[in-house]
């Protein structure tokens, strides 16, 4: 029997979370996970702030000049984390599951699972040779019995 350790994610990996800005409403953003796998309790609002009349940038000048989204800036209001719809499920950070042996598609394929589990190569070769000779001996006995 084999055991497999599956590491699903690590603290610091990104997770999608929803936050609610008091000015702009709900928004989803990818944030780093905390130590326990949960997103941060607050995140700054990422809504772009466009210059308008009365802004520090002249409104007519802003409309005439082609500007990138990065040039506008963001809201930045601290927004609390909100529970989102159950579209996703909580993933365990680490899980140990029992693996199972798979029979090879062809009898001639070499089974190397014991090598992967740490068996020394010399012992593995002896086991393989013993298995081959056991099969040959079994065939010979069948031939003798069948006449």
C-alpha positions in Angstrom: 0.0 0.0 0.0 1.3 3.4 -0.9 0.5 6.8 0.6 0.6 10.1 -1.4 1.0 13.5 0.2 -0.9 16.1 -1.8 0.0 19.7 -1.1 -2.9 21.7 -2.5 -1.5 25.2 -1.8 0.8 27.0 0.5 0.4 30.1 2.7 1.1 33.1 0.5 -0.4 31.5 -2.6 -3.1 33.5 -4.3 -6.8 32.9 -3.7 -9.8 34.7 -5.2 -11.8 36.7 -2.6 -14.6 39.2 -2.6 -14.5 42.5 -0.7 -17.1 45.3 -0.4 -16.0 48.9 -0.8 -18.4 51.4 0.9 -18.1 53.7 -2.2 -17.9 51.3 -5.2 -19.6 48.1 -3.9 -18.4 44.5 -4.3 -15.2 43.6 -6.1 -13.2 40.3 -6.5 -9.5 40.3 -6.4 -6.7 37.7 -6.1 -5.0 38.1 -2.7 -2.3 36.1 -0.9 -3.5 33.5 1.7 -2.8 33.9 5.3 -1.1 31.2 7.5 -4.4 29.4 8.0 -5.3 29.6 4.3 -7.9 32.3 4.6 -7.8 35.7 2.7 -7.0 38.9 4.6 -9.9 40.5 6.6 -9.5 43.9 4.7 -8.1 44.8 1.3 -7.9 48.3 -0.4 -10.4 49.0 -3.1 -9.0 48.6 -6.5 -11.6 50.7 -8.4 -9.9 53.2 -10.8 -10.4 56.9 -9.9 -11.0 58.8 -13.1 -10.2 62.5 -13.1 -13.4 64.6 -13.4 -14.4 68.3 -13.1 -12.7 69.9 -10.1 -10.0 67.2 -9.9 -6.4 68.1 -9.6 -5.9 67.3 -13.3 -7.7 69.6 -15.8 -10.8 67.7 -17.0 -10.5 68.9 -20.6 -6.8 68.1 -20.7 -7.5 64.6 -19.3 -10.1 63.9 -22.0 -7.8 65.2 -24.7 -4.8 63.1 -23.6 -4.8 59.3 -24.1 -4.1 58.0 -20.6 -3.5 54.4 -19.4 -5.5 52.9 -16.5 -2.4 53.1 -14.3 -2.3 56.9 -14.7 -5.6 57.4 -12.9 -4.9 55.7 -9.6 -7.2 53.6 -7.4 -9.7 54.3 -4.7 -7.7 52.6 -1.9 -10.5 52.6 0.7 -10.1 49.7 3.1 -12.8 47.2 2.3 -13.9 44.3 4.5 -14.0 40.7 3.3 -17.5 39.5 2.5 -18.7 35.9 2.1 -19.1 35.1 -1.5 -21.6 32.8 -3.2 -20.7 29.1 -2.8 -19.3 28.8 -6.3 -16.0 27.5 -4.9 -15.3 25.0 -2.2 -12.7 25.2 0.6 -9.6 23.2 -0.3 -7.5 21.5 2.3 -4.0 22.8 2.4 -2.4 19.3 2.8 -4.0 15.9 2.5 -2.6 12.4 2.7 -4.6 9.9 0.5 -4.1 6.2 0.0 -2.7 5.4 -3.4 -3.6 2.2 -5.2 -1.6 -0.1 -7.4 -2.4 -0.1 -11.0 -2.0 -3.2 -13.1 0.1 -2.6 -16.1 -1.6 -2.7 -19.5 0.8 -5.3 -20.7 2.4 -8.2 -18.8 5.8 -7.4 -20.3 5.9 -3.9 -18.8 8.3 -3.6 -15.8 6.8 -2.8 -12.5 9.0 -0.1 -10.8 6.7 0.9 -7.8 9.1 -0.8 -5.3 12.0 1.2 -6.7 10.0 4.4 -6.3 9.2 3.5 -2.7 12.9 3.1 -1.9 13.8 -0.5 -2.4 17.5 -1.0 -3.3 18.2 -1.8 -7.0 19.9 -5.1 -6.3 16.9 -6.4 -4.3 14.5 -5.1 -7.0 16.4 -7.0 -9.7 16.3 -10.2 -7.6 12.6 -9.9 -7.1 12.1 -9.3 -10.8 14.2 -12.3 -11.8 12.4 -14.5 -9.2 9.0 -13.4 -10.6 10.1 -14.2 -14.2 11.3 -17.6 -13.2 8.2 -18.3 -11.2 6.1 -17.6 -14.3 8.3 -19.9 -16.4 8.0 -22.7 -13.8 4.2 -22.2 -13.7 4.0 -22.6 -17.5 6.2 -25.7 -17.4 4.0 -27.3 -14.7 0.8 -26.5 -16.8 2.3 -28.1 -19.9 3.2 -31.3 -17.9 -0.2 -31.5 -16.4 -2.0 -30.9 -19.7 0.2 -33.6 -21.3 
